[in-house]
Amino acid sequence: MKLNQKLFVIIIASIIFYALFLIFTDLSKLSENIQDFKIEYIPLILFLVSSGWLALYLRWTFLLKNSGYTVPHKKNFQIFLTGFPLSITPGKIGELLKSQLLKDNFDIPRKITAPIILVERLYNAVGILIISFFGIWFLDFSGIVILTATCVLTGLFLALRSKKLFSQIIKFSSKIKFLSKFSNSLSESHDVITISIKPKVFVFSSLLSASYWILESIAVYFIFQAFGIDFIELIQVIPTYATSIILGVASFVPGGIGVFEGTLTGLLNLQGLTLSAAVTLTIFIRIFTIWYSVVVGFFALKLAGAFSYKI
């Protein structure tokens, strides 16, 4: 299936989900809540979210350079942005398309770039776990999720350092349809992964990842402020948002759609928001943190001529 067809199917499925999601709330109250949104916050929210992208781009460029490759910033940034719409594919594995684009445009071997993209996914998790520890005491449930995720992630990093365990992971991934065409590249890429998680590289990449999540969490906090919700502090927003993200990713559902919304709505409801207010906030948070980037990424995919690619 071509990329544009697969993305179309995922977006239609997302629209259907949101329609069903809204059925379970009072639409008149939802309309009232939307009217409370102060639009003057929009530039600040978009600025914070976009600034977070720069942290991720710096990490992407750093990991490429660490592996011995430098790509002109204009084209590199365009390829980086193409990954955004693919974040709504299961586990974000669609982002491996960036590896093919680098191969086609700069003849950089996929055995170099494919593992970098996978390591990026792990660094995203490291970043959100770092900031999650600030405020986990506000939610017992969040603490359990975050600590469990930390243990799992530690195990993954240890597995990646072991060539034997890494080979077993590749053997398993070769059975997954989309990953199978990258499995040969990945099987030869243990050295790239090893240098991508060296102590100094790990620290710098983790700090950039944490910077991204901090900026996005602040953006989420200002979405609360835009609705006049000031009784939930930033230190509470972070673990609430992080828990929803972690469970969404763990579900392996495209973009975590459904799992993220359900978790965040439930947690906000537990913190004193009415169901309609929680649903409204959740929808607006998703618009600014995922669908905004998906729209920008669509333009990048168009410029890169990548819609005809198969994934």
Backbone bond lengths (Angstrom), bond angles and torsions (degrees), N, CA, C in turn:
res aa  C-N    CA-C-N  psi(-1)  N-CA   C-N-CA  omega(-1)  CA-C   N-CA-C  phi
1 M - - - 1.463 - - 1.526 110.04 -
2 K 1.348 116.39 132.33 1.460 120.19 179.74 1.524 111.06 -67.11
3 L 1.331 114.87 156.23 1.460 121.25 -176.92 1.526 112.12 -56.23
4 N 1.339 116.70 -47.47 1.465 118.95 -177.27 1.526 111.80 -62.89
5 Q 1.340 116.96 -34.17 1.467 120.87 178.86 1.519 111.02 -69.11
6 K 1.342 115.87 -43.04 1.466 119.31 -178.71 1.524 110.84 -66.72
7 L 1.319 117.57 -41.87 1.457 120.63 178.66 1.523 110.91 -64.98
8 F 1.334 116.27 -37.33 1.466 120.71 178.03 1.526 110.47 -61.20
9 V 1.324 116.62 -43.89 1.469 121.25 179.75 1.532 110.63 -62.47
10 I 1.351 116.40 -44.17 1.464 120.81 -179.03 1.523 110.93 -64.69
11 I 1.333 117.21 -41.41 1.468 121.05 -179.46 1.532 111.06 -66.80
12 I 1.328 117.31 -41.78 1.469 120.73 177.40 1.530 110.12 -62.29
13 A 1.340 116.21 -42.98 1.466 120.64 178.15 1.529 110.48 -62.15
14 S 1.348 116.38 -37.54 1.466 121.06 178.88 1.524 110.86 -65.90
15 I 1.335 116.73 -42.09 1.464 121.11 179.24 1.526 110.19 -62.20
16 I 1.335 116.13 -42.93 1.468 120.57 178.08 1.523 110.30 -61.47
17 F 1.353 115.85 -42.86 1.465 119.16 178.82 1.518 111.41 -60.65
18 Y 1.343 117.00 -47.29 1.467 120.04 -178.45 1.526 111.11 -63.22
19 A 1.325 117.07 -34.96 1.465 120.66 177.10 1.534 109.94 -63.39
20 L 1.343 116.02 -44.48 1.463 120.41 178.03 1.530 111.01 -66.86
21 F 1.331 115.29 -36.84 1.470 121.69 179.45 1.530 110.66 -60.13
22 L 1.335 115.45 -39.68 1.462 120.84 -177.64 1.527 112.95 -74.21
23 I 1.330 115.74 -22.92 1.463 119.61 179.93 1.524 111.46 -60.43
24 F 1.338 115.30 -32.25 1.462 120.28 -175.07 1.528 113.64 -87.31
25 T 1.311 117.09 14.41 1.464 120.15 176.22 1.522 109.69 -129.91
26 D 1.309 115.48 164.20 1.466 121.15 179.38 1.531 108.47 -79.02
27 L 1.328 117.08 109.39 1.464 121.29 -174.46 1.529 112.47 -64.86
28 S 1.331 117.18 -30.94 1.471 119.34 178.93 1.526 110.33 -68.16
29 K 1.353 116.23 -40.21 1.467 120.08 177.60 1.525 110.31 -69.95
30 L 1.327 115.29 -35.77 1.464 119.74 177.74 1.521 110.31 -61.08
31 S 1.321 116.35 -42.56 1.462 121.94 178.43 1.526 110.89 -62.24
32 E 1.339 116.12 -41.18 1.466 120.81 178.56 1.531 110.38 -63.79
33 N 1.335 115.94 -42.00 1.463 120.19 -179.93 1.526 111.28 -62.67
34 I 1.333 116.42 -41.69 1.469 120.96 -179.81 1.529 110.55 -62.06
35 Q 1.328 115.84 -37.73 1.466 120.44 179.63 1.528 112.02 -66.40
36 D 1.336 116.57 -21.42 1.472 120.94 178.91 1.530 112.60 -76.86
37 F 1.337 116.22 -14.94 1.466 120.37 -175.93 1.527 110.40 -67.04
38 K 1.326 116.01 127.66 1.470 121.85 -179.49 1.536 108.48 -90.45
39 I 1.336 116.35 108.90 1.462 120.95 -173.46 1.534 113.18 -66.93
40 E 1.336 116.85 -17.14 1.462 118.46 179.76 1.533 112.42 -66.17
41 Y 1.354 116.66 -13.45 1.463 120.66 177.38 1.528 112.44 -81.29
42 I 1.329 117.01 -15.73 1.469 120.61 -173.74 1.539 113.27 -57.34
43 P 1.352 119.95 -48.70 1.475 118.91 179.56 1.528 112.84 -57.78
44 L 1.337 117.02 -40.44 1.463 120.57 -179.98 1.527 110.81 -65.61
45 I 1.326 116.55 -43.51 1.469 121.01 -179.58 1.526 110.44 -63.00
46 L 1.335 116.89 -46.11 1.468 120.87 179.78 1.526 111.45 -65.07
47 F 1.332 116.33 -37.02 1.470 120.47 178.22 1.528 110.72 -63.03
48 L 1.323 117.06 -44.56 1.462 121.25 -179.20 1.527 111.27 -64.86
49 V 1.333 116.16 -44.92 1.463 119.93 179.55 1.531 110.35 -63.40
50 S 1.327 116.98 -44.75 1.471 121.51 -179.47 1.532 111.47 -65.97
51 S 1.323 116.98 -35.40 1.468 120.82 177.57 1.528 110.36 -64.33
52 G 1.318 115.58 -34.54 1.462 120.03 176.14 1.518 111.45 -61.97
53 W 1.349 116.36 -36.16 1.467 119.59 177.75 1.518 111.27 -60.24
54 L 1.337 116.91 -36.43 1.466 120.21 -179.53 1.523 111.14 -63.43
55 A 1.339 116.03 -36.59 1.471 119.84 176.87 1.526 109.97 -63.22
56 L 1.330 116.89 -41.67 1.467 121.04 179.03 1.533 111.12 -68.07
57 Y 1.345 116.24 -37.62 1.465 119.59 178.91 1.537 110.68 -66.13
58 L 1.322 116.56 -40.31 1.471 120.38 177.02 1.526 110.46 -61.00
59 R 1.334 116.16 -40.10 1.472 120.39 178.60 1.526 110.30 -65.47
60 W 1.327 116.98 -44.51 1.466 122.84 178.91 1.530 110.70 -59.16
61 T 1.338 116.51 -47.36 1.462 121.86 179.45 1.523 110.93 -64.29
62 F 1.324 116.48 -42.35 1.467 122.24 -180.00 1.529 111.17 -61.75
63 L 1.332 117.48 -44.48 1.463 120.76 -178.97 1.528 111.62 -68.06
64 L 1.338 116.65 -35.92 1.464 119.68 175.77 1.537 110.36 -64.48
65 K 1.338 115.46 -47.11 1.467 120.30 -179.38 1.525 110.60 -64.13
66 N 1.327 116.45 -36.19 1.459 121.59 178.52 1.532 111.24 -62.98
67 S 1.340 115.47 -25.77 1.469 120.73 178.68 1.515 112.10 -93.86
68 G 1.351 116.01 3.60 1.464 119.76 174.65 1.514 116.05 97.86
69 Y 1.341 117.57 15.69 1.464 119.90 -178.09 1.523 111.55 -129.19
70 T 1.328 114.96 134.11 1.466 121.85 175.77 1.523 108.14 -121.32
71 V 1.321 116.26 127.70 1.471 122.04 -177.79 1.526 108.11 -115.93
72 P 1.359 118.74 138.24 1.472 120.77 177.03 1.526 111.07 -51.63
73 H 1.336 115.66 133.89 1.459 120.26 -171.36 1.532 114.32 -58.25
74 K 1.324 117.48 -40.15 1.462 119.64 -176.69 1.525 111.47 -59.09
75 K 1.323 116.74 -51.54 1.468 120.99 -179.26 1.520 110.88 -72.54
76 N 1.318 116.49 -36.48 1.461 120.77 -179.56 1.527 110.94 -63.61
77 F 1.331 116.32 -41.67 1.466 120.40 179.95 1.529 110.15 -66.76
78 Q 1.323 116.38 -36.90 1.470 120.31 177.87 1.529 109.91 -63.51
79 I 1.333 116.84 -45.48 1.466 121.36 178.83 1.531 109.89 -64.11
80 F 1.317 116.56 -39.83 1.463 121.38 176.99 1.530 111.03 -58.16
81 L 1.333 116.63 -44.29 1.465 121.19 -178.67 1.529 112.37 -67.84
82 T 1.342 117.59 -26.20 1.468 119.40 179.85 1.524 111.52 -62.74
83 G 1.318 116.22 -19.49 1.464 119.28 179.99 1.521 113.54 -73.24
84 F 1.338 117.41 -18.93 1.467 120.28 -175.33 1.530 113.97 -62.84
85 P 1.345 119.17 -50.04 1.471 117.31 178.40 1.528 111.89 -63.73
86 L 1.344 115.52 -27.20 1.455 120.06 -177.80 1.525 111.93 -78.86
87 S 1.349 116.02 -3.84 1.463 119.90 175.94 1.522 111.18 -70.73
88 I 1.356 116.48 -13.52 1.464 119.33 178.58 1.530 111.51 -94.39
89 T 1.357 116.57 8.53 1.460 120.02 171.47 1.531 107.96 -85.80
90 P 1.345 118.44 156.69 1.474 120.77 -177.93 1.523 112.56 -52.88
91 G 1.345 116.23 123.71 1.456 120.74 178.74 1.516 114.20 63.13
92 K 1.335 116.61 12.63 1.469 123.43 -177.56 1.532 112.97 61.09
93 I 1.355 116.62 20.58 1.467 118.36 -176.64 1.526 111.89 -67.18
94 G 1.342 116.79 -17.62 1.458 119.83 176.70 1.516 112.62 -61.56
95 E 1.343 116.71 -19.90 1.457 120.44 179.80 1.522 112.44 -64.42
96 L 1.334 116.31 -14.08 1.462 118.90 176.39 1.529 111.67 -63.38
97 L 1.332 115.93 -11.27 1.469 119.79 174.09 1.529 110.28 -58.94
98 K 1.330 117.27 -31.28 1.470 120.63 178.39 1.529 110.40 -57.95
99 S 1.317 115.71 -34.42 1.462 120.59 179.07 1.524 110.73 -63.42
100 Q 1.336 116.42 -41.67 1.468 120.78 179.35 1.525 111.15 -68.52
101 L 1.337 116.62 -37.98 1.464 120.52 179.46 1.529 111.17 -64.83
102 L 1.321 116.74 -39.25 1.465 120.44 177.71 1.533 110.38 -67.73
103 K 1.322 116.44 -34.83 1.471 120.71 177.61 1.531 109.80 -66.78
104 D 1.332 116.30 -44.35 1.468 120.34 -177.11 1.526 112.72 -70.71
105 N 1.346 116.56 -35.63 1.466 120.33 -174.89 1.526 114.16 -91.14
106 F 1.333 117.03 -32.23 1.472 119.51 -174.25 1.529 113.37 -131.08
107 D 1.333 115.60 5.73 1.465 121.38 178.48 1.538 112.34 56.28
108 I 1.321 115.60 34.60 1.465 119.85 174.95 1.526 107.60 -85.13
109 P 1.325 118.10 124.73 1.472 120.94 -175.41 1.530 112.47 -57.28
110 R 1.332 115.94 140.42 1.464 120.11 178.39 1.528 111.32 -65.11
111 K 1.345 116.38 -24.35 1.461 118.37 179.25 1.533 111.14 -68.34
112 I 1.339 116.70 -13.94 1.467 121.47 175.42 1.528 110.29 -91.76
113 T 1.324 116.51 -47.40 1.470 120.15 -171.64 1.526 114.50 -84.39
114 A 1.340 117.72 -33.90 1.467 119.95 -179.37 1.530 111.64 -59.05
115 P 1.343 119.25 -46.88 1.472 118.59 178.44 1.532 113.45 -66.00
116 I 1.340 116.68 -30.90 1.463 119.45 177.83 1.526 110.00 -63.12
117 I 1.334 115.89 -41.38 1.463 120.15 179.89 1.528 110.57 -64.51
118 L 1.333 116.79 -39.26 1.466 120.13 177.97 1.536 111.01 -68.05
119 V 1.336 116.43 -39.71 1.468 120.16 177.81 1.530 110.20 -64.31
120 E 1.331 116.64 -34.99 1.461 120.61 176.30 1.523 111.47 -57.63
121 R 1.335 116.69 -39.75 1.463 120.72 179.13 1.537 109.77 -60.89
122 L 1.317 115.62 -40.32 1.462 120.00 179.39 1.524 110.74 -68.14
123 Y 1.325 116.83 -40.03 1.466 119.88 178.50 1.529 111.38 -66.15
124 N 1.333 117.05 -32.93 1.468 119.35 174.14 1.518 110.29 -59.12
125 A 1.342 114.82 -42.95 1.467 119.79 179.97 1.529 110.97 -66.75
126 V 1.334 116.26 -40.97 1.472 120.23 178.10 1.527 109.93 -59.70
127 G 1.334 115.91 -45.72 1.464 120.71 -178.39 1.510 112.97 -59.98
128 I 1.329 116.60 -45.03 1.466 118.82 -177.79 1.526 111.35 -71.32
129 L 1.337 116.31 -30.30 1.471 118.94 176.87 1.525 110.91 -70.08
130 I 1.334 116.50 -37.30 1.470 120.29 179.02 1.524 110.70 -58.61
131 I 1.334 116.60 -50.01 1.463 119.04 -177.23 1.525 111.93 -75.68
132 S 1.346 116.78 -21.65 1.464 120.50 -178.35 1.518 112.86 -66.87
133 F 1.336 115.84 -28.24 1.457 118.88 -177.73 1.531 112.08 -68.50
134 F 1.336 116.08 -13.62 1.462 119.36 174.20 1.528 107.86 -87.16
135 G 1.306 115.36 99.93 1.458 118.90 175.19 1.514 115.86 106.00
136 I 1.352 118.80 6.36 1.463 118.96 -178.47 1.531 112.47 -65.79
137 W 1.347 116.23 -17.77 1.471 118.31 179.75 1.527 112.68 -69.71
138 F 1.331 116.57 -13.44 1.466 119.23 179.35 1.527 111.80 -73.03
139 L 1.338 116.46 -25.49 1.457 120.28 -177.26 1.526 109.53 -135.32
140 D 1.330 116.59 113.13 1.463 120.37 179.87 1.525 111.16 -59.41
141 F 1.332 115.53 -41.47 1.458 121.14 -179.11 1.521 110.60 -61.37
142 S 1.337 116.83 -42.61 1.464 121.26 179.53 1.521 111.08 -61.96
143 G 1.333 115.74 -40.18 1.460 120.43 180.00 1.516 111.87 -58.93
144 I 1.333 116.53 -43.04 1.465 121.58 179.74 1.529 110.61 -63.87
145 V 1.325 115.77 -46.23 1.478 120.73 -179.36 1.523 110.92 -62.64
146 I 1.323 116.21 -46.45 1.470 121.17 -176.33 1.524 111.58 -66.77
147 L 1.331 117.65 -42.47 1.463 120.82 179.31 1.527 111.23 -67.57
148 T 1.335 116.87 -38.75 1.469 120.72 176.68 1.522 110.49 -63.20
149 A 1.335 116.28 -44.70 1.464 120.83 179.26 1.523 111.13 -62.41
150 T 1.330 116.89 -36.43 1.466 121.46 178.45 1.522 110.86 -62.34
151 C 1.327 116.04 -43.87 1.472 120.82 179.48 1.529 111.03 -64.22
152 V 1.336 116.22 -42.94 1.469 120.86 179.69 1.525 110.48 -63.77
153 L 1.331 116.10 -44.30 1.459 120.75 -178.32 1.520 111.29 -65.33
154 T 1.336 117.19 -39.88 1.465 121.32 177.05 1.526 110.12 -60.04
155 G 1.336 115.57 -41.94 1.461 120.62 177.84 1.519 112.07 -62.50
156 L 1.335 116.69 -39.41 1.466 121.12 179.50 1.522 111.43 -64.43
157 F 1.341 116.44 -43.06 1.465 119.83 179.69 1.529 110.65 -64.63
158 L 1.307 116.75 -38.99 1.471 120.34 177.91 1.530 110.19 -65.58
159 A 1.332 115.64 -38.64 1.466 120.38 179.06 1.526 111.09 -65.10
160 L 1.336 116.08 -38.78 1.464 120.33 -179.07 1.531 111.75 -67.74
161 R 1.313 116.86 -28.23 1.473 120.22 179.77 1.526 111.01 -76.17
162 S 1.329 116.70 -19.73 1.464 120.98 179.49 1.527 109.62 -94.25
163 K 1.314 117.17 119.79 1.467 120.16 -177.88 1.528 111.48 -64.12
164 K 1.332 116.55 -34.98 1.467 121.17 -179.41 1.529 110.76 -65.98
165 L 1.333 116.40 -47.77 1.463 120.54 179.85 1.529 110.81 -66.98
166 F 1.329 115.42 -36.40 1.458 120.22 178.74 1.534 110.16 -61.93
167 S 1.325 116.90 -40.85 1.461 121.20 179.06 1.526 111.06 -62.21
168 Q 1.331 116.10 -36.73 1.467 120.07 177.83 1.527 111.14 -66.83
169 I 1.336 116.46 -38.20 1.471 120.99 178.13 1.526 110.09 -63.66
170 I 1.335 116.45 -42.89 1.467 121.44 179.43 1.527 110.38 -64.84
171 K 1.316 116.52 -39.50 1.464 120.86 178.70 1.522 110.37 -60.58
172 F 1.333 115.01 -40.78 1.469 119.93 178.52 1.533 110.72 -68.21
173 S 1.344 116.56 -43.18 1.472 120.63 -177.07 1.523 112.15 -65.95
174 S 1.327 117.07 -26.15 1.469 120.39 -179.38 1.528 111.56 -66.60
175 K 1.324 116.71 -16.18 1.467 121.40 178.92 1.524 111.99 -85.70
176 I 1.361 116.62 -10.96 1.464 121.49 178.21 1.521 108.04 -89.64
177 K 1.319 117.11 126.40 1.464 122.97 -170.23 1.528 113.17 -49.37
178 F 1.354 117.11 -55.40 1.460 118.87 -175.93 1.520 111.96 -68.75
179 L 1.340 117.35 -39.17 1.460 120.63 -177.23 1.521 112.75 -73.83
180 S 1.349 116.86 -20.80 1.462 120.22 -174.43 1.533 112.77 -58.32
181 K 1.364 116.84 -37.03 1.471 118.42 -178.68 1.527 112.75 -74.65
182 F 1.332 115.79 -11.48 1.462 119.56 176.72 1.534 111.52 -103.03
183 S 1.330 116.78 -5.59 1.463 119.89 -172.97 1.528 112.61 -63.75
184 N 1.352 116.93 -37.48 1.466 118.78 177.80 1.522 111.44 -63.38
185 S 1.339 115.86 -42.46 1.467 120.55 178.12 1.520 110.17 -62.53
186 L 1.332 115.34 -42.97 1.462 119.94 -177.52 1.524 111.87 -69.05
187 S 1.337 116.06 -33.37 1.467 119.22 -178.40 1.528 111.92 -64.39
188 E 1.348 115.82 -23.74 1.466 120.66 -179.77 1.529 112.03 -98.90
189 S 1.326 116.27 11.00 1.464 119.04 -168.25 1.526 115.44 -111.70
190 H 1.327 117.10 13.93 1.462 118.22 -176.92 1.522 111.88 -60.70
191 D 1.323 116.97 -35.86 1.471 120.31 179.93 1.531 110.82 -64.04
192 V 1.343 116.83 -38.80 1.467 120.69 178.82 1.529 110.05 -64.06
193 I 1.324 116.10 -43.17 1.464 120.27 179.22 1.526 110.13 -63.86
194 T 1.322 115.94 -41.71 1.475 120.31 -179.42 1.517 111.64 -59.57
195 I 1.354 117.62 -45.57 1.466 119.19 -179.55 1.537 111.54 -74.35
196 S 1.349 116.47 -18.48 1.468 120.24 -179.69 1.522 112.72 -83.48
197 I 1.341 116.31 -10.02 1.471 118.91 178.27 1.535 111.64 -123.56
198 K 1.354 115.16 19.99 1.465 118.52 172.97 1.523 109.44 -61.43
199 P 1.338 118.55 153.83 1.474 121.43 -174.84 1.525 115.70 -47.03
200 K 1.345 117.86 -52.11 1.470 120.27 -177.76 1.526 111.57 -65.32
201 V 1.330 115.29 -41.00 1.475 120.68 178.96 1.527 109.19 -66.18
202 F 1.327 115.71 -41.49 1.471 121.24 -179.92 1.530 110.84 -60.30
203 V 1.325 116.55 -47.05 1.469 120.92 -177.73 1.528 110.96 -62.85
204 F 1.344 116.74 -48.84 1.465 120.13 -177.12 1.532 111.02 -65.45
205 S 1.331 116.30 -44.79 1.468 120.36 -179.47 1.524 111.32 -65.37
206 S 1.327 116.31 -37.52 1.470 120.70 179.22 1.525 111.11 -67.04
207 L 1.336 116.68 -38.34 1.470 120.42 178.90 1.531 110.98 -66.50
208 L 1.343 116.61 -39.75 1.467 120.13 176.56 1.530 110.62 -64.76
209 S 1.338 115.61 -39.56 1.466 120.36 178.57 1.522 110.69 -64.64
210 A 1.338 116.31 -43.60 1.464 120.82 178.81 1.529 110.32 -63.92
211 S 1.343 116.46 -37.33 1.471 120.70 178.41 1.529 110.23 -60.84
212 Y 1.327 115.48 -42.36 1.469 120.08 178.14 1.523 110.99 -59.47
213 W 1.323 116.69 -48.67 1.462 120.34 -177.21 1.526 112.10 -68.95
214 I 1.327 117.21 -33.50 1.472 120.40 176.64 1.525 109.75 -63.09
215 L 1.341 115.87 -47.64 1.469 120.09 179.86 1.525 111.27 -61.83
216 E 1.329 116.54 -41.08 1.466 119.61 -179.90 1.534 110.78 -69.18
217 S 1.332 116.77 -37.86 1.472 120.23 178.28 1.524 111.01 -65.37
218 I 1.329 116.40 -38.26 1.469 120.04 176.87 1.529 109.77 -64.71
219 A 1.348 116.08 -39.31 1.464 120.52 176.82 1.532 110.09 -60.57
220 V 1.336 116.20 -43.11 1.473 121.00 177.95 1.528 110.11 -62.08
221 Y 1.325 115.56 -41.41 1.474 120.04 178.65 1.528 110.70 -59.59
222 F 1.325 116.78 -40.70 1.465 119.80 -179.87 1.536 112.20 -72.72
223 I 1.333 117.04 -21.69 1.466 119.36 171.44 1.529 108.81 -66.53
224 F 1.338 116.02 -39.74 1.473 120.70 174.02 1.532 109.73 -58.18
225 Q 1.343 114.61 -47.33 1.462 119.59 -178.46 1.526 111.44 -62.51
226 A 1.327 116.53 -37.03 1.466 121.09 -179.59 1.530 111.59 -62.54
227 F 1.321 115.71 -26.31 1.466 120.48 177.38 1.534 111.91 -93.95
228 G 1.339 115.95 3.13 1.456 119.72 178.87 1.516 113.87 77.59
229 I 1.334 116.63 17.81 1.473 121.06 179.10 1.522 108.07 -93.11
230 D 1.318 115.76 100.37 1.466 119.69 -175.57 1.519 114.06 -114.38
231 F 1.340 117.17 6.71 1.468 118.67 179.69 1.538 112.14 -91.45
232 I 1.334 116.60 -4.13 1.469 121.06 174.70 1.524 107.65 -107.83
233 E 1.328 115.96 114.75 1.465 121.52 -175.84 1.532 111.41 -80.89
234 L 1.331 115.64 163.30 1.462 121.74 178.76 1.526 110.70 -56.45
235 I 1.337 116.99 -39.09 1.463 121.43 -178.21 1.527 111.30 -65.08
236 Q 1.338 117.52 -19.92 1.465 121.96 175.07 1.530 111.12 -91.40
237 V 1.308 115.64 -32.18 1.470 120.62 -179.47 1.528 110.14 -63.33
238 I 1.335 116.75 -41.08 1.470 121.09 -173.87 1.531 112.66 -58.63
239 P 1.368 119.89 -55.78 1.470 117.97 -179.10 1.528 113.18 -67.34
240 T 1.329 116.25 -30.43 1.472 120.16 178.33 1.526 110.34 -64.52
241 Y 1.321 115.22 -48.74 1.463 121.28 -179.85 1.531 110.41 -66.79
242 A 1.342 116.20 -42.92 1.467 121.24 -178.03 1.527 111.64 -62.54
243 T 1.323 117.01 -42.69 1.462 120.83 179.65 1.522 111.00 -60.93
244 S 1.324 116.46 -41.83 1.465 121.08 179.54 1.527 110.90 -64.71
245 I 1.340 115.96 -40.59 1.473 120.95 178.82 1.530 110.10 -64.38
246 I 1.329 116.55 -47.96 1.468 121.53 -176.83 1.531 110.97 -60.29
247 L 1.334 116.95 -46.34 1.465 119.99 -179.95 1.527 111.13 -67.85
248 G 1.333 116.80 -33.91 1.465 120.33 177.03 1.509 111.79 -63.98
249 V 1.350 116.05 -43.77 1.469 121.08 179.28 1.525 110.44 -67.14
250 A 1.341 115.96 -43.72 1.466 121.22 -178.21 1.527 112.41 -62.80
251 S 1.328 116.89 -26.46 1.464 121.18 -178.54 1.517 112.47 -70.37
252 F 1.357 116.72 -21.58 1.465 123.92 -176.94 1.527 112.01 62.71
253 V 1.335 116.43 15.49 1.460 121.78 174.10 1.527 107.47 -78.63
254 P 1.349 119.56 141.33 1.471 120.73 179.78 1.523 113.02 -49.49
255 G 1.339 116.04 117.75 1.453 120.95 179.58 1.515 114.08 66.19
256 G 1.342 116.80 8.38 1.465 119.95 -176.30 1.517 112.17 65.25
257 I 1.353 115.74 15.20 1.467 120.92 -174.55 1.524 110.34 -63.55
258 G 1.302 114.80 126.94 1.460 121.13 -177.72 1.507 110.34 104.11
259 V 1.332 116.12 -54.98 1.471 120.70 -179.96 1.527 109.56 -70.14
260 F 1.343 116.39 -47.55 1.465 120.33 178.80 1.522 110.44 -59.50
261 E 1.342 116.20 -50.85 1.466 120.61 -176.36 1.527 111.66 -61.17
262 G 1.337 115.77 -44.01 1.461 119.57 -179.63 1.515 112.38 -64.09
263 T 1.345 115.57 -43.12 1.463 120.44 -179.61 1.519 111.43 -65.41
264 L 1.339 116.44 -49.06 1.461 120.25 -177.46 1.528 111.60 -64.18
265 T 1.323 116.49 -42.66 1.468 120.07 178.43 1.522 110.83 -60.29
266 G 1.335 115.97 -44.16 1.467 120.50 179.63 1.517 112.34 -63.70
267 L 1.333 117.05 -44.28 1.468 121.10 -179.06 1.530 111.58 -66.46
268 L 1.327 117.02 -38.91 1.463 120.68 178.44 1.532 110.60 -67.40
269 N 1.325 115.35 -37.34 1.467 120.71 177.29 1.532 110.63 -63.36
270 L 1.338 115.84 -38.82 1.466 120.94 178.11 1.528 111.97 -66.32
271 Q 1.340 116.18 -26.54 1.465 120.56 -179.05 1.528 113.31 -89.43
272 G 1.330 116.00 9.58 1.458 119.10 171.82 1.512 116.70 109.72
273 L 1.343 117.90 -1.52 1.461 119.46 178.28 1.528 109.56 -83.58
274 T 1.324 116.28 146.63 1.457 119.66 174.10 1.525 108.08 -68.29
275 L 1.323 116.66 160.40 1.461 120.08 -178.31 1.527 111.28 -60.04
276 S 1.326 117.29 -42.17 1.471 119.58 -179.13 1.527 111.22 -65.67
277 A 1.346 116.83 -38.24 1.470 120.71 178.71 1.530 110.35 -67.12
278 A 1.341 115.85 -40.34 1.467 120.58 179.79 1.523 111.14 -65.29
279 V 1.332 116.61 -41.29 1.465 121.14 178.71 1.535 110.36 -64.39
280 T 1.332 115.97 -44.30 1.465 120.42 179.57 1.526 111.02 -60.07
281 L 1.330 116.50 -47.41 1.462 121.06 179.23 1.522 111.30 -60.14
282 T 1.322 115.68 -45.27 1.459 120.63 -178.89 1.522 111.12 -59.08
283 I 1.325 116.86 -45.35 1.472 121.07 -179.80 1.526 110.89 -63.04
284 F 1.333 117.36 -43.93 1.469 120.48 -179.66 1.526 111.18 -67.58
285 I 1.317 117.04 -37.19 1.470 120.53 177.50 1.520 110.16 -61.85
286 R 1.325 116.43 -41.80 1.462 120.40 178.82 1.534 111.95 -67.73
287 I 1.327 116.66 -37.82 1.466 120.23 178.59 1.528 110.31 -59.00
288 F 1.337 116.07 -44.84 1.462 120.27 -175.34 1.532 113.48 -82.38
289 T 1.325 118.36 -30.19 1.468 119.79 -173.83 1.517 114.39 -97.67
290 I 1.324 118.36 -21.67 1.465 118.42 178.52 1.522 112.74 -124.90
291 W 1.335 118.01 -47.05 1.468 118.76 -173.81 1.526 112.32 -74.02
292 Y 1.302 117.59 -28.65 1.474 121.36 173.31 1.530 109.77 -61.41
293 S 1.337 116.49 -46.29 1.467 120.06 -179.94 1.526 111.69 -69.16
294 V 1.330 116.98 -33.64 1.461 120.73 178.04 1.533 110.29 -62.99
295 V 1.333 116.78 -43.22 1.471 121.18 179.25 1.530 110.42 -62.62
296 V 1.335 116.98 -46.56 1.471 120.99 178.52 1.528 109.83 -61.39
297 G 1.329 116.30 -41.88 1.457 120.98 -179.90 1.520 113.55 -64.50
298 F 1.336 116.92 -31.56 1.460 120.61 177.76 1.531 110.78 -61.16
299 F 1.335 116.18 -40.65 1.465 120.07 177.72 1.528 110.46 -63.96
300 A 1.346 116.02 -39.40 1.468 120.19 178.68 1.529 110.74 -65.41
301 L 1.334 117.07 -40.40 1.464 120.81 177.83 1.527 111.12 -62.70
302 K 1.331 115.25 -39.98 1.470 120.44 178.89 1.522 110.57 -63.37
303 L 1.332 116.45 -45.76 1.465 121.04 -179.94 1.524 111.58 -64.62
304 A 1.340 115.43 -33.44 1.467 119.86 -179.17 1.525 112.00 -82.22
305 G 1.335 116.78 -6.51 1.464 120.78 -178.76 1.514 112.60 63.41
306 A 1.343 115.52 35.19 1.466 119.99 -172.25 1.525 114.50 -97.01
307 F 1.329 118.22 -3.00 1.456 119.94 -176.77 1.537 112.40 -65.33
308 S 1.324 116.80 -22.95 1.467 119.77 -179.19 1.527 112.74 -84.41
309 Y 1.337 116.97 -6.55 1.460 120.87 179.43 1.526 109.65 -67.49
310 K 1.316 115.17 152.42 1.464 120.01 176.32 1.520 109.17 -104.12
311 I 1.358 115.28 137.70 1.464 119.43 176.28 1.510 109.19 -130.88
